[in-house]
Amino acid sequence: MAAEAAHLVAQRSIERGEIERALWATAQGLGAAPGDAVLYRDRMQAHERAGNLAGVESVMKELRGIVDDCSWVVRNERPGYSATDRETTNVPRLALR
């Protein structure tokens, strides 16, 4: 519920050009729901709206780190994987466009 509220505040803030408020809202939401992809998208949109491409890249880098940290879950949940497969298989990186 906190993540949904943060998303709504962020979206309305972005629409109004209130970038700092949008970033604050997403930070609060991520505190309650770490790794929430919608909130990361909101953060990237806020930075993009402000013309801060370095901010967009920073958020993408942070999100990639989270995905990389969780990639073992993807491999371990696939049926038919052996220990050798887990050691040699590369999980594709998340592409955000």
TITI-242346 format. One record per atom (N, C-alpha, C, CB): residue number from 1; residue in one letter; x, y, z. Coordinates in steps of 0.02 Angstrom, whole numbers, plus 50000, padded with zeros to 5 digits. Each point is the difference from the previous one (the first is absolute). Glycine has a CB too. Example, Ala and Ser with C-alpha at 12.3 -4.5 7.8 and 13.67 -1.06 7.14 Angstrom:
# TITI-242346
+-----+---------+-------+-------+-------+
: num : residuo :  east : north :    up :
+-----+---------+-------+-------+-------+
:   1 :       a : 50660 : 49716 : 50390 :
:   1 :       a : 49955 : 50059 : 50000 :
:   1 :       a : 50045 : 50060 : 50000 :
:   1 :       a : 49905 : 49941 : 50062 :
:   2 :       s : 50077 : 50112 : 49902 :
:   2 :       s : 50042 : 50059 : 50003 :
:   2 :       s : 49961 : 50055 : 50037 :
:   2 :       s : 50059 : 49968 : 49892 :
+-----+---------+-------+-------+-------+
//
This chain:
# TITI-242346
+-----+---------+-------+-------+-------+
: num : residuo :  east : north :    up :
+-----+---------+-------+-------+-------+
:   1 :       m : 50041 : 49941 : 50000 :
:   1 :       m : 49959 : 50059 : 50000 :
:   1 :       m : 50044 : 50063 : 50000 :
:   1 :       m : 49909 : 49936 : 50060 :
:   2 :       a : 50146 : 50064 : 49977 :
:   2 :       a : 50044 : 50058 : 50002 :
:   2 :       a : 50031 : 50013 : 49932 :
:   2 :       a : 50024 : 49977 : 50120 :
:   3 :       a : 49993 : 49969 : 49844 :
:   3 :       a : 50030 : 50008 : 49934 :
:   3 :       a : 49950 : 50030 : 49951 :
:   3 :       a : 50076 : 49902 : 50023 :
:   4 :       e : 49861 : 50077 : 49982 :
:   4 :       e : 49948 : 50027 : 49956 :
:   4 :       e : 49990 : 50074 : 50014 :
:   4 :       e : 49944 : 49887 : 49995 :
:   5 :       a : 50054 : 50132 : 50068 :
:   5 :       a : 49991 : 50070 : 50018 :
:   5 :       a : 50060 : 50041 : 49975 :
:   5 :       a : 49932 : 49968 : 50101 :
:   6 :       a : 50128 : 50005 : 49908 :
:   6 :       a : 50060 : 50035 : 49977 :
:   6 :       a : 49999 : 50009 : 49924 :
:   6 :       a : 50064 : 49953 : 50097 :
:   7 :       h : 49913 : 49996 : 49868 :
:   7 :       h : 49995 : 50004 : 49927 :
:   7 :       h : 49951 : 50055 : 49979 :
:   7 :       h : 50026 : 49877 : 49992 :
:   8 :       l : 49916 : 50126 : 50040 :
:   8 :       l : 49951 : 50052 : 49984 :
:   8 :       l : 50028 : 50070 : 50013 :
:   8 :       l : 49907 : 49919 : 50027 :
:   9 :       v : 50125 : 50090 : 50030 :
:   9 :       v : 50029 : 50066 : 50016 :
:   9 :       v : 50054 : 50017 : 49949 :
:   9 :       v : 49975 : 49984 : 50122 :
:  10 :       a : 50067 : 49967 : 49862 :
:  10 :       a : 50054 : 50012 : 49952 :
:  10 :       a : 49973 : 50020 : 49932 :
:  10 :       a : 50071 : 49918 : 50061 :
:  11 :       q : 49879 : 50045 : 49914 :
:  11 :       q : 49972 : 50015 : 49934 :
:  11 :       q : 49969 : 50070 : 49998 :
:  11 :       q : 49979 : 49877 : 49983 :
:  12 :       r : 49983 : 50140 : 50067 :
:  12 :       r : 49969 : 50066 : 50002 :
:  12 :       r : 50053 : 50054 : 50006 :
:  12 :       r : 49897 : 49952 : 50053 :
:  13 :       s : 50155 : 50035 : 49986 :
:  13 :       s : 50054 : 50049 : 50008 :
:  13 :       s : 50037 : 50009 : 49934 :
:  13 :       s : 50011 : 49969 : 50121 :
:  14 :       i : 50002 : 49977 : 49843 :
:  14 :       i : 50034 : 50005 : 49936 :
:  14 :       i : 49958 : 50041 : 49951 :
:  14 :       i : 50056 : 49888 : 50019 :
:  15 :       e : 49879 : 50098 : 49980 :
:  15 :       e : 49954 : 50038 : 49956 :
:  15 :       e : 50003 : 50075 : 50014 :
:  15 :       e : 49926 : 49899 : 49994 :
:  16 :       r : 50082 : 50119 : 50069 :
:  16 :       r : 50002 : 50070 : 50020 :
:  16 :       r : 50070 : 50030 : 49998 :
:  16 :       r : 49902 : 49977 : 50072 :
:  17 :       g : 50147 : 49982 : 49911 :
:  17 :       g : 50069 : 50024 : 49997 :
:  17 :       g : 50033 : 50006 : 50068 :
:  17 :       g : 49968 : 50061 : 49899 :
:  18 :       e : 50003 : 49907 : 50151 :
:  18 :       e : 50026 : 50000 : 50068 :
:  18 :       e : 50047 : 49940 : 50009 :
:  18 :       e : 49896 : 50059 : 50044 :
:  19 :       i : 50163 : 49948 : 49927 :
:  19 :       i : 50046 : 49943 : 49996 :
:  19 :       i : 50026 : 49979 : 50068 :
:  19 :       i : 50033 : 50040 : 49888 :
:  20 :       e : 49986 : 50007 : 50154 :
:  20 :       e : 50026 : 49982 : 50066 :
:  20 :       e : 49947 : 49962 : 50041 :
:  20 :       e : 50075 : 50101 : 49998 :
:  21 :       r : 49863 : 49920 : 49995 :
:  21 :       r : 49946 : 49965 : 50036 :
:  21 :       r : 49991 : 49930 : 49972 :
:  21 :       r : 49942 : 50109 : 50022 :
:  22 :       a : 50063 : 49883 : 49913 :
:  22 :       a : 49995 : 49933 : 49970 :
:  22 :       a : 50056 : 49955 : 50023 :
:  22 :       a : 49945 : 50051 : 49900 :
:  23 :       l : 50115 : 49975 : 50103 :
:  23 :       l : 50057 : 49960 : 50023 :
:  23 :       l : 49992 : 49982 : 50074 :
:  23 :       l : 50074 : 50055 : 49914 :
:  24 :       w : 49901 : 49992 : 50126 :
:  24 :       w : 49989 : 49987 : 50071 :
:  24 :       w : 49948 : 49944 : 50007 :
:  24 :       w : 50028 : 50120 : 50029 :
:  25 :       a : 49918 : 49885 : 49934 :
:  25 :       a : 49946 : 49949 : 50004 :
:  25 :       a : 50026 : 49931 : 49982 :
:  25 :       a : 49916 : 50088 : 49973 :
:  26 :       t : 50124 : 49908 : 49973 :
:  26 :       t : 50025 : 49935 : 49980 :
:  26 :       t : 50049 : 49972 : 50052 :
:  26 :       t : 49986 : 50032 : 49880 :
:  27 :       a : 50054 : 50012 : 50150 :
:  27 :       a : 50046 : 49977 : 50053 :
:  27 :       a : 49961 : 49971 : 50059 :
:  27 :       a : 50084 : 50087 : 49964 :
:  28 :       q : 49861 : 49946 : 50054 :
:  28 :       q : 49959 : 49975 : 50055 :
:  28 :       q : 49969 : 49932 : 49981 :
:  28 :       q : 49975 : 50119 : 50036 :
:  29 :       g : 50001 : 49876 : 49904 :
:  29 :       g : 49970 : 49938 : 49977 :
:  29 :       g : 50050 : 49943 : 49997 :
:  29 :       g : 49918 : 50066 : 49936 :
:  30 :       l : 50142 : 49949 : 50040 :
:  30 :       l : 50052 : 49948 : 49996 :
:  30 :       l : 50023 : 49978 : 50070 :
:  30 :       l : 50036 : 50047 : 49890 :
:  31 :       g : 49957 : 49998 : 50159 :
:  31 :       g : 50015 : 49980 : 50068 :
:  31 :       g : 49952 : 49947 : 50025 :
:  31 :       g : 50045 : 50114 : 50021 :
:  32 :       a : 49893 : 49890 : 49956 :
:  32 :       a : 49949 : 49952 : 50020 :
:  32 :       a : 49998 : 49939 : 49954 :
:  32 :       a : 49934 : 50094 : 50047 :
:  33 :       a : 50086 : 49916 : 49890 :
:  33 :       a : 49997 : 49945 : 49951 :
:  33 :       a : 50064 : 50001 : 49958 :
:  33 :       a : 49873 : 50006 : 49996 :
:  34 :       p : 50183 : 49972 : 50033 :
:  34 :       p : 50063 : 50001 : 49963 :
:  34 :       p : 49996 : 49960 : 49936 :
:  34 :       p : 50061 : 50012 : 50108 :
:  35 :       g : 49967 : 50015 : 49839 :
:  35 :       g : 50000 : 49966 : 49936 :
:  35 :       g : 49937 : 50008 : 49959 :
:  35 :       g : 50075 : 49921 : 50052 :
:  36 :       d : 49878 : 50121 : 49969 :
:  36 :       d : 49937 : 50009 : 49963 :
:  36 :       d : 50016 : 50032 : 49932 :
:  36 :       d : 49934 : 50012 : 50108 :
:  37 :       a : 50055 : 49951 : 49838 :
:  37 :       a : 50018 : 50023 : 49933 :
:  37 :       a : 49961 : 50062 : 49979 :
:  37 :       a : 50027 : 49883 : 49971 :
:  38 :       v : 49911 : 50123 : 50049 :
:  38 :       v : 49960 : 50058 : 49982 :
:  38 :       v : 50030 : 50064 : 50031 :
:  38 :       v : 49896 : 49928 : 49993 :
:  39 :       l : 50126 : 50067 : 50069 :
:  39 :       l : 50030 : 50058 : 50032 :
:  39 :       l : 50067 : 50018 : 49968 :
:  39 :       l : 49943 : 49969 : 50107 :
:  40 :       y : 50095 : 49982 : 49872 :
:  40 :       y : 50062 : 50014 : 49964 :
:  40 :       y : 49985 : 50035 : 49934 :
:  40 :       y : 50056 : 49901 : 50055 :
:  41 :       r : 49891 : 50076 : 49912 :
:  41 :       r : 49980 : 50033 : 49937 :
:  41 :       r : 49980 : 50073 : 50014 :
:  41 :       r : 49961 : 49890 : 49953 :
:  42 :       d : 50002 : 50120 : 50101 :
:  42 :       d : 49981 : 50069 : 50019 :
:  42 :       d : 50061 : 50043 : 50012 :
:  42 :       d : 49894 : 49956 : 50051 :
:  43 :       r : 50157 : 50016 : 49982 :
:  43 :       r : 50062 : 50037 : 50014 :
:  43 :       r : 50034 : 50019 : 49934 :
:  43 :       r : 50014 : 49940 : 50110 :
:  44 :       m : 49989 : 50013 : 49843 :
:  44 :       m : 50031 : 50015 : 49935 :
:  44 :       m : 49960 : 50053 : 49962 :
:  44 :       m : 50045 : 49883 : 49996 :
:  45 :       q : 49889 : 50113 : 50007 :
:  45 :       q : 49958 : 50050 : 49967 :
:  45 :       q : 50012 : 50069 : 50030 :
:  45 :       q : 49914 : 49912 : 49974 :
:  46 :       a : 50091 : 50091 : 50092 :
:  46 :       a : 50011 : 50065 : 50033 :
:  46 :       a : 50067 : 50030 : 49978 :
:  46 :       a : 49932 : 49961 : 50099 :
:  47 :       h : 50120 : 49998 : 49901 :
:  47 :       h : 50066 : 50025 : 49979 :
:  47 :       h : 49998 : 50022 : 49927 :
:  47 :       h : 50056 : 49925 : 50084 :
:  48 :       e : 49910 : 50035 : 49875 :
:  48 :       e : 49996 : 50017 : 49928 :
:  48 :       e : 49962 : 50065 : 49991 :
:  48 :       e : 50002 : 49878 : 49970 :
:  49 :       r : 49944 : 50131 : 50066 :
:  49 :       r : 49961 : 50062 : 49995 :
:  49 :       r : 50041 : 50061 : 50020 :
:  49 :       r : 49896 : 49934 : 50024 :
:  50 :       a : 50150 : 50056 : 50023 :
:  50 :       a : 50044 : 50054 : 50022 :
:  50 :       a : 50059 : 50010 : 49954 :
:  50 :       a : 49965 : 49977 : 50118 :
:  51 :       g : 50042 : 49979 : 49832 :
:  51 :       g : 50057 : 50004 : 49954 :
:  51 :       g : 50064 : 49973 : 50030 :
:  51 :       g : 49946 : 50099 : 49949 :
:  52 :       n : 50047 : 49861 : 50102 :
:  52 :       n : 50058 : 49973 : 50036 :
:  52 :       n : 50014 : 49928 : 49976 :
:  52 :       n : 49973 : 50073 : 50100 :
:  53 :       l : 50062 : 49922 : 49845 :
:  53 :       l : 50015 : 49933 : 49972 :
:  53 :       l : 50046 : 49960 : 50046 :
:  53 :       l : 49985 : 50047 : 49885 :
:  54 :       a : 50060 : 49987 : 50150 :
:  54 :       a : 50043 : 49965 : 50048 :
:  54 :       a : 49958 : 49969 : 50055 :
:  54 :       a : 50094 : 50080 : 49975 :
:  55 :       g : 49852 : 49953 : 50045 :
:  55 :       g : 49955 : 49973 : 50050 :
:  55 :       g : 49965 : 49938 : 49974 :
:  55 :       g : 49984 : 50114 : 50046 :
:  56 :       v : 49994 : 49888 : 49891 :
:  56 :       v : 49968 : 49942 : 49969 :
:  56 :       v : 50048 : 49941 : 50000 :
:  56 :       v : 49928 : 50075 : 49928 :
:  57 :       e : 50134 : 49938 : 50051 :
:  57 :       e : 50050 : 49947 : 49997 :
:  57 :       e : 50016 : 49973 : 50070 :
:  57 :       e : 50048 : 50052 : 49898 :
:  58 :       s : 49953 : 49990 : 50151 :
:  58 :       s : 50013 : 49979 : 50069 :
:  58 :       s : 49945 : 49953 : 50025 :
:  58 :       s : 50061 : 50107 : 50021 :
:  59 :       v : 49877 : 49910 : 49965 :
:  59 :       v : 49944 : 49958 : 50020 :
:  59 :       v : 50003 : 49933 : 49963 :
:  59 :       v : 49929 : 50103 : 50024 :
:  60 :       m : 50086 : 49899 : 49912 :
:  60 :       m : 50006 : 49938 : 49961 :
:  60 :       m : 50055 : 49955 : 50029 :
:  60 :       m : 49960 : 50060 : 49897 :
:  61 :       k : 50096 : 49970 : 50121 :
:  61 :       k : 50055 : 49962 : 50029 :
:  61 :       k : 49979 : 49968 : 50066 :
:  61 :       k : 50083 : 50077 : 49945 :
:  62 :       e : 49882 : 49961 : 50096 :
:  62 :       e : 49977 : 49973 : 50064 :
:  62 :       e : 49951 : 49941 : 49988 :
:  62 :       e : 50014 : 50114 : 50053 :
:  63 :       l : 49941 : 49894 : 49900 :
:  63 :       l : 49951 : 49948 : 49986 :
:  63 :       l : 50034 : 49938 : 49971 :
:  63 :       l : 49913 : 50087 : 49979 :
:  64 :       r : 50137 : 49923 : 49978 :
:  64 :       r : 50038 : 49943 : 49974 :
:  64 :       r : 50034 : 49961 : 50056 :
:  64 :       r : 50018 : 50062 : 49893 :
:  65 :       g : 50008 : 49974 : 50156 :
:  65 :       g : 50031 : 49968 : 50057 :
:  65 :       g : 49951 : 49956 : 50038 :
:  65 :       g : 50079 : 50096 : 50009 :
:  66 :       i : 49861 : 49928 : 49998 :
:  66 :       i : 49948 : 49961 : 50035 :
:  66 :       i : 49983 : 49938 : 49959 :
:  66 :       i : 49954 : 50104 : 50053 :
:  67 :       v : 50039 : 49905 : 49881 :
:  67 :       v : 49984 : 49943 : 49957 :
:  67 :       v : 50057 : 49949 : 50002 :
:  67 :       v : 49930 : 50074 : 49925 :
:  68 :       d : 50132 : 49950 : 50071 :
:  68 :       d : 50057 : 49954 : 50003 :
:  68 :       d : 50002 : 49962 : 50066 :
:  68 :       d : 50063 : 50077 : 49924 :
:  69 :       d : 49922 : 49957 : 50131 :
:  69 :       d : 49999 : 49968 : 50066 :
:  69 :       d : 49947 : 49946 : 50004 :
:  69 :       d : 50042 : 50106 : 50051 :
:  70 :       c : 49904 : 49902 : 49911 :
:  70 :       c : 49944 : 49952 : 50003 :
:  70 :       c : 50001 : 49949 : 49943 :
:  70 :       c : 49934 : 50088 : 50056 :
:  71 :       s : 50117 : 49915 : 49901 :
:  71 :       s : 50000 : 49956 : 49941 :
:  71 :       s : 50002 : 49926 : 50019 :
:  71 :       s : 50056 : 50091 : 49936 :
:  72 :       w : 49972 : 49893 : 50123 :
:  72 :       w : 50001 : 49929 : 50021 :
:  72 :       w : 49929 : 49973 : 50008 :
:  72 :       w : 50110 : 50020 : 50058 :
:  73 :       v : 49843 : 50023 : 49960 :
:  73 :       v : 49931 : 49978 : 50008 :
:  73 :       v : 49972 : 49977 : 49933 :
:  73 :       v : 49984 : 50080 : 50096 :
:  74 :       v : 50031 : 49957 : 49852 :
:  74 :       v : 49975 : 49982 : 49933 :
:  74 :       v : 50028 : 49932 : 49980 :
:  74 :       v : 49992 : 50122 : 49968 :
:  75 :       r : 50073 : 49868 : 50042 :
:  75 :       r : 50031 : 49937 : 49980 :
:  75 :       r : 49975 : 49942 : 50043 :
:  75 :       r : 50101 : 50062 : 49962 :
:  76 :       n : 49891 : 49949 : 50103 :
:  76 :       n : 49980 : 49946 : 50045 :
:  76 :       n : 49928 : 49980 : 49992 :
:  76 :       n : 50086 : 50039 : 50079 :
:  77 :       e : 49872 : 50004 : 49895 :
:  77 :       e : 49929 : 49984 : 49993 :
:  77 :       e : 49984 : 49966 : 49934 :
:  77 :       e : 49975 : 50096 : 50074 :
:  78 :       r : 50073 : 49901 : 49881 :
:  78 :       r : 49987 : 49968 : 49936 :
:  78 :       r : 50009 : 49925 : 50007 :
:  78 :       r : 50038 : 50103 : 49938 :
:  79 :       p : 49912 : 49858 : 50042 :
:  79 :       p : 50006 : 49927 : 50007 :
:  79 :       p : 50054 : 49973 : 49954 :
:  79 :       p : 49879 : 49994 : 50030 :
:  80 :       g : 50156 : 49954 : 49993 :
:  80 :       g : 50049 : 49967 : 49959 :
:  80 :       g : 50070 : 50029 : 50005 :
:  80 :       g : 49909 : 49973 : 49925 :
:  81 :       y : 50101 : 50077 : 50116 :
:  81 :       y : 50067 : 50028 : 50008 :
:  81 :       y : 50040 : 49960 : 50050 :
:  81 :       y : 49956 : 50114 : 49973 :
:  82 :       s : 50107 : 49874 : 50010 :
:  82 :       s : 50044 : 49965 : 50046 :
:  82 :       s : 50049 : 50051 : 50030 :
:  82 :       s : 49990 : 49892 : 49934 :
:  83 :       a : 50049 : 50086 : 50114 :
:  83 :       a : 50050 : 50043 : 50031 :
:  83 :       a : 50048 : 50027 : 49948 :
:  83 :       a : 49991 : 49936 : 50108 :
:  84 :       t : 50028 : 50022 : 49844 :
:  84 :       t : 50046 : 50022 : 49947 :
:  84 :       t : 49968 : 50056 : 49958 :
:  84 :       t : 50052 : 49885 : 49996 :
:  85 :       d : 49884 : 50107 : 49988 :
:  85 :       d : 49965 : 50052 : 49962 :
:  85 :       d : 50001 : 50065 : 50038 :
:  85 :       d : 49927 : 49913 : 49947 :
:  86 :       r : 50061 : 50085 : 50118 :
:  86 :       r : 49998 : 50061 : 50041 :
:  86 :       r : 50067 : 50036 : 49998 :
:  86 :       r : 49914 : 49948 : 50073 :
:  87 :       e : 50140 : 50014 : 49924 :
:  87 :       e : 50067 : 50031 : 50000 :
:  87 :       e : 50019 : 50028 : 49932 :
:  87 :       e : 50033 : 49921 : 50090 :
:  88 :       t : 49939 : 50052 : 49856 :
:  88 :       t : 50022 : 50019 : 49933 :
:  88 :       t : 49950 : 50042 : 49961 :
:  88 :       t : 50066 : 49898 : 50000 :
:  89 :       t : 49873 : 50106 : 50023 :
:  89 :       t : 49948 : 50036 : 49964 :
:  89 :       t : 50000 : 50074 : 50019 :
:  89 :       t : 49930 : 49895 : 49994 :
:  90 :       n : 50069 : 50148 : 49956 :
:  90 :       n : 49994 : 50072 : 50012 :
:  90 :       n : 49928 : 50021 : 49991 :
:  90 :       n : 50118 : 50019 : 49963 :
:  91 :       v : 49855 : 50015 : 50086 :
:  91 :       v : 49932 : 50027 : 49994 :
:  91 :       v : 50005 : 50067 : 49964 :
:  91 :       v : 49961 : 49941 : 50107 :
:  92 :       p : 50000 : 50070 : 49840 :
:  92 :       p : 50004 : 50064 : 49965 :
:  92 :       p : 49985 : 50059 : 50045 :
:  92 :       p : 49968 : 49942 : 49895 :
:  93 :       r : 50065 : 50113 : 50093 :
:  93 :       r : 49988 : 50061 : 50038 :
:  93 :       r : 49933 : 50029 : 49980 :
:  93 :       r : 50124 : 50022 : 50009 :
:  94 :       l : 49845 : 50012 : 50038 :
:  94 :       l : 49937 : 50034 : 49989 :
:  94 :       l : 50011 : 50058 : 49952 :
:  94 :       l : 49958 : 49967 : 50115 :
:  95 :       a : 50003 : 50037 : 49833 :
:  95 :       a : 50005 : 50055 : 49952 :
:  95 :       a : 49943 : 50048 : 50013 :
:  95 :       a : 50055 : 49926 : 49914 :
:  96 :       l : 49961 : 50136 : 50101 :
:  96 :       l : 49949 : 50051 : 50011 :
:  96 :       l : 50002 : 50049 : 49942 :
:  96 :       l : 50009 : 49988 : 50126 :
:  97 :       r : 49935 : 50022 : 49844 :
:  97 :       r : 49997 : 50047 : 49942 :
:  97 :       r : 49946 : 50050 : 50011 :
:  97 :       r : 50042 : 49913 : 49924 :
+-----+---------+-------+-------+-------+
//
